[in-house]
Amino acid sequence: MATLLIVSSAQADYSSHAGSAEFVKTMVEKHNFDKEWVQAILKQAEAKQSILDAMSRPAESVMTWERYRKIFIQDSRVTQGVQFWEEHRDELARAEKEYGVPASMIVGIIGVETRYGRNTGSYRVVDALATLGFDFPRRSKFFLGQLEEYMLMVREQGIEPFSLKGSYAGAMGFGQFIPSSYRAYAVDFDGDGKVDIVNSSVDAIGSVANYFKRHGWRYGEPVVSSAVIKEGVDQALFNTGLKPVKTVAQFRDAGITTKATLDAAQKATAMRLDGADGDEYWVGLKNFYVITRYNHSAMYAMAAYQLSQLIDAKMHEVSKP
């Protein structure tokens, strides 16, 4: 059982937190920030108990695949995905051509993350990152790193630091980029001279495509295949990790056969998910692993991919003469 973390009112002023001095020193000495500016940001950042509560029970760790899938695979989300695609047909086609990432996959990610910009988060990013950086010990180093990246980002972009809102984990915009991803992968895809994935759906489209390309997406290659298992197959072969290690041939020899015809030499990972009709068996390939770089969860990657395929099928259906 996860330990419940409680933020006390005395911790609300992060400028006086035990870990703030080292953080301020880093920003001043490493990045040449004004000390008073950094301290003022920490002083105004608000501790949020709801953020700690949410971080302690992420959906990917507590839900079955059956329940998780129902959150994202819905007729309404598919319909909205078709609408988003139709509204941005030219930009999605350009992103697919320039980055080699299917338009359907870009739309699927934005659909899972924010319902195409409808739900981008209500927490001030500063509050989320400060709360998790100073009051969530298990991942303090990571989130203080993100707070560092955020301050660099707002300085580079000329953004008022308290103006941006996002998820409880400090992710922003249509595609929910954390600050380090924003700085590393976000692009000015609409050509207005600004990198803005918060307000520009076009920048978000290009940025998601760039993220996938930079993480090794292989255009035209398969992503995942359902599998059939022989009786008595070693269950220890499943859910061993997200990164493909064994080959399709090795899994086949062990009694795991893919329904799709795949290159036997391709590296893959085998998954068992608890679906609506019992256990589902899947084999994920390199492109599936790329999706998990966006969110390190097989269920997330499966939901995003299945949503993308449903939207793609619907687009072809509505495009028929």
Secondary structure as UniProt FT lines:
FT   HELIX           9..11
FT   HELIX           14..16
FT   TURN            18..19
FT   HELIX           20..31
FT   HELIX           35..44
FT   HELIX           49..55
FT   HELIX           59..62
FT   HELIX           65..72
FT   HELIX           75..87
FT   HELIX           89..99
FT   HELIX           103..114
FT   TURN            115..118
FT   STRAND          123..124
FT   HELIX           125..135
FT   HELIX           137..139
FT   HELIX           140..157
FT   TURN            161..162
FT   STRAND          165..166
FT   TURN            168..169
FT   TURN            173..176
FT   HELIX           179..185
FT   TURN            197..199
FT   HELIX           201..214
FT   TURN            215..216
FT   TURN            219..220
FT   STRAND          224..229
FT   TURN            231..232
FT   HELIX           235..237
FT   STRAND          246..247
FT   HELIX           248..253
FT   TURN            254..255
FT   STRAND          256..258
FT   TURN            264..265
FT   STRAND          267..275
FT   TURN            276..277
FT   STRAND          278..284
FT   HELIX           286..292
FT   TURN            293..294
FT   HELIX           298..319
//
